[in-house]
Amino acid sequence: MQQVERSWDMLKPSARAQVSLNPIRNWVEHVVPQVEREGKQEGRPEKKIVFLLGDPTAYPKFQTPNEYKEMVANSVGKIDGYTDFFGDIKVRTQLAEVLSSHHRKLEADDIILASGGSGALFYATLALAKPGDKILMPRPTFPLVKAFADFYGIQVVFYDLNPGTWQVNILELEYIYEQNPDIKFILVNSPSNPMGSELSPQALIEIVNFCERHNNLPIVSDEIYENMIFEKREFKFISDYTKTVPVLRCSGLTKKCLVPGWRLGWLALYGEGDTFKQVKQALRNITNILLMPNTICQAALCDVYKKSLEIIPQKMEELHARYKALHHGLHDAYGISVGETKGAMYSTLIINTEEFQDIHSSIDFAKKLQQEQNVLVFPGELFYGDKFVRLVICCDLEIIEEACKRIKKFCTDHKKM
């Protein structure tokens, strides 16, 4: 039988898929290799120092604790079939009890389990905004919600955080809302990725008051780094400061429990009466398409979360020591300063571009630092900011010390004459 030769045409992706871009992944997958191919400088240090992706388990001191692994191992076989698409009812009942505040008792129906904190943010965004709607986001910020918004045709309006303190400028918020009174919700993120900053109690109160003045504008609160603060004190949630503003808290096990691969997060709804009645139905519609997260981790969720409250303080001491080492190692570096960090697992280098002869942006800084010193950092433009780079500070202290030496040399080499 004669074979017929065929030619294959290249398939064309949809226009919507082509505008969907996570700039963090794009930098790692495309920019870093391109810089490596095109601009690697002879004589640079051989050992690569990577301060890029925020996976704590990639570092020796932040491996997943064995206690968590045993809890998950013991949960195998407890829930093997489909659950309610919001998540297993018993698990949600337990988590609702844990997450209830002093003035708002949550029920199982107020909890939606998701695929990580990003899944919770995805649910909240799609439940509250449709194509053409506007949402209010901080700048700098992690780019994930912006990626969701671009994919679905939702417009993003940025509000700038005050440089240095990274607190909210309420006067700017008022002006922005005056120009955009049809905004659907405001996003807050504390502790912050990328800045490692924490919104003060005063800032949280000001945001709540702002929302109350504008018809109880909903708050979507990205709290994936909850309890990850350097100070030994109780962490404050924005939902603790209001009885009237609807708050959608997005969190998960990912960072604080050192289990990013488990992909288990939650959306917790804080509101009175029928505030979320229609939103819950919308969330039902979404989860009926995407279904629930994996059931093995669901069964262990509450045990792991409660155990993390004992383990987090010691891990934060480790991170604080690394921040101090970075700050000490670069305190006299030319043209840069270490940004103030209060928690999470990040720090920033603030760049005074006017002090350098050939560095005009944080993208310039990041690319040249890779080319010349084999140190990899993320530029601020990926977070919709500028003149800073972000570092994940989970690596061992001796690596931070070596990185400081390289960064100081790099800054001196590019000093404006």
Stockholm file with secondary structure:
# STOCKHOLM 1.0

chainA/1-417         MQQVERSWDMLKPSARAQVSLNPIRNWVEHVVPQVEREGKQEGRPEKKIVFLLGDPTAYPKFQTPNEYKEMVANSVGKIDGYTDFFGDIKVRTQLAEVLSSHHRKLEADDIILASGGSGALFYATLALAKPGDKILMPRPTFPLVKAFADFYGIQVVFYDLNPGTWQVNILELEYIYEQNPDIKFILVNSPSNPMGSELSPQALIEIVNFCERHNNLPIVSDEIYENMIFEKREFKFISDYTKTVPVLRCSGLTKKCLVPGWRLGWLALYGEGDTFKQVKQALRNITNILLMPNTICQAALCDVYKKSLEIIPQKMEELHARYKALHHGLHDAYGISVGETKGAMYSTLIINTEEFQDIHSSIDFAKKLQQEQNVLVFPGELFYGDKFVRLVICCDLEIIEEACKRIKKFCTDHKKM
#=GR chainA/1-417 SS CCCCCCCCCCCCCCHHHHHCCCHHHHIIIIIHHHHHHHHCCTTCCSSCEECCCCCGGGSGGGCCCHHHHHHHHHHTTTSCSCCCTTCCHHHHHHHHHHHCBTTBCCCGGGEEEESHHHHHHHHHHHHHCCTTCEEEEEESCCSHHHHHHHHHTCEEEEEEBCTTTCCBCHHHHHHHHHHCTTEEEEEEESSCTTTCCCCCHHHHHHHHHHHHHTTCCCEEEECTTTTCBSSSSCCCCGGGGCSSSCEEEEEESTTTTTCGGGCCEEEEEECSTTTTHHHHHHHHHHHHHHCCCCHHHHHHHHHHHHHHHHHHHHHHHHHHHHHHHHHHHTTTCTTEEECCCCBTTEEEEEECGGGBSSCCSHHHHHHHHHHHHCEECEEGGGGTCCSEEEEECCSCHHHHHHHHHHHHHHHHHTBCC
#=GC SS_cons         CCCCCCCCCCCCCCHHHHHCCCHHHHIIIIIHHHHHHHHCCTTCCSSCEECCCCCGGGSGGGCCCHHHHHHHHHHTTTSCSCCCTTCCHHHHHHHHHHHCBTTBCCCGGGEEEESHHHHHHHHHHHHHCCTTCEEEEEESCCSHHHHHHHHHTCEEEEEEBCTTTCCBCHHHHHHHHHHCTTEEEEEEESSCTTTCCCCCHHHHHHHHHHHHHTTCCCEEEECTTTTCBSSSSCCCCGGGGCSSSCEEEEEESTTTTTCGGGCCEEEEEECSTTTTHHHHHHHHHHHHHHCCCCHHHHHHHHHHHHHHHHHHHHHHHHHHHHHHHHHHHTTTCTTEEECCCCBTTEEEEEECGGGBSSCCSHHHHHHHHHHHHCEECEEGGGGTCCSEEEEECCSCHHHHHHHHHHHHHHHHHTBCC
//
